[in-house]
Amino acid sequence: MGEAPCASLAFKARRSSAHSHSHAHSRTAETFLILHERSDFTHITTMLRSDVFSCFVFYAVLLILKMYFLAILTGQLRLRKKAFANPEDAVRHGGLEFFREDPDVERCRRAHLNDLENILPFLFLGAVYSLTGPSLPVARLHFLVFLLCRVLHSAAYLLALTPPTRSVAYVLGQVPCVSMALQVLVAVVPYA
Ligand SMILES: N[C@@H](CCC(=O)N[C@@H](CS)C(=O)NCC(=O)O)C(=O)O
């Protein structure tokens, strides 16, 4: 799959530099290019129809929605607590004195930031891991454990649950990520 787009691009480059060639030759080139691009498309649709990849997409989208929830909650808390990150926002909502920090807003921001630190790598690792041909139940277990841990991490952060709840959620969430990272490395090490 990786070679096909490059091959297409290389062919396009060759095609554009061959202006002086005959009309018949350029028709053949055009046909080759179209067929080649269709085969790229087939690879992509095959990938999207893969059970494991679809399973990954399901959990990935839930995690992204969870992150949107934290971003929206941060904005709502700013309005409710009158604690704005920019002077122009503070002025619009009552005065420069509201250009300030609030502990609840900051807590929500930290929960969101921690999601960014952990969910973004998961999105990459999970997508690549899905392409290494794992079994569906094992892959689903990786994705589900990560999702549950991230939900628990956010809840523990927002509700200030008794330690070490948040830390445990964080560490357990790292387990499927490290497992996927190792399996991806094993799959690609022959190409290193
Ligand atoms: N950037 C994180 C790296 C380590 C981490 O993610 N720790 C977890 C479990 S203690 C956490 O919830 N950290 C709090 C945070 O990132 O705000 C930190 O500064 O703490």
The ligand as a Tripos MOL2 file, in Angstrom:
@<TRIPOS>MOLECULE
LIG
   20    19     1     0     0
SMALL
NO_CHARGES

@<TRIPOS>ATOM
      1 N1          2.3230   15.4790   31.7130 N.3       1 LIG1
      2 C1          1.9970   14.5460   32.7660 C.3       1 LIG1
      3 C2          2.8350   13.2770   32.5510 C.3       1 LIG1
      4 C3          2.5290   12.1090   33.5120 C.3       1 LIG1
      5 C4          1.0340   11.8220   33.5800 C.2       1 LIG1
      6 O1          0.2850   11.9140   32.5960 O.2       1 LIG1
      7 N2          0.5850   11.5070   34.8180 N.am      1 LIG1
      8 C5         -0.8350   11.2580   35.0440 C.3       1 LIG1
      9 C6         -0.9850   10.3340   36.2390 C.3       1 LIG1
     10 S1         -0.2780   10.9800   37.6840 S.3       1 LIG1
     11 C7         -1.6230   12.5270   35.2850 C.2       1 LIG1
     12 O2         -2.8280   12.4530   35.4400 O.2       1 LIG1
     13 N3         -0.9430   13.7040   35.3530 N.am      1 LIG1
     14 C8         -1.5690   14.9610   35.6230 C.3       1 LIG1
     15 C9         -1.5580   15.9300   34.4910 C.2       1 LIG1
     16 O3         -1.0580   15.6060   33.3960 O.co2     1 LIG1
     17 O4         -2.1130   17.0200   34.6770 O.co2     1 LIG1
     18 C10         2.2480   15.2040   34.1300 C.2       1 LIG1
     19 O5          2.8320   16.2910   34.1460 O.co2     1 LIG1
     20 O6          1.8040   14.6930   35.1300 O.co2     1 LIG1
@<TRIPOS>BOND
     1     1     2 1
     2     2     3 1
     3     2    18 1
     4     3     4 1
     5     4     5 1
     6     5     6 2
     7     5     7 1
     8     7     8 1
     9     8     9 1
    10     8    11 1
    11     9    10 1
    12    11    12 2
    13    11    13 1
    14    13    14 1
    15    14    15 1
    16    15    16 2
    17    15    17 1
    18    18    19 2
    19    18    20 1
@<TRIPOS>SUBSTRUCTURE
     1 LIG1         1 GROUP 0 **** ****
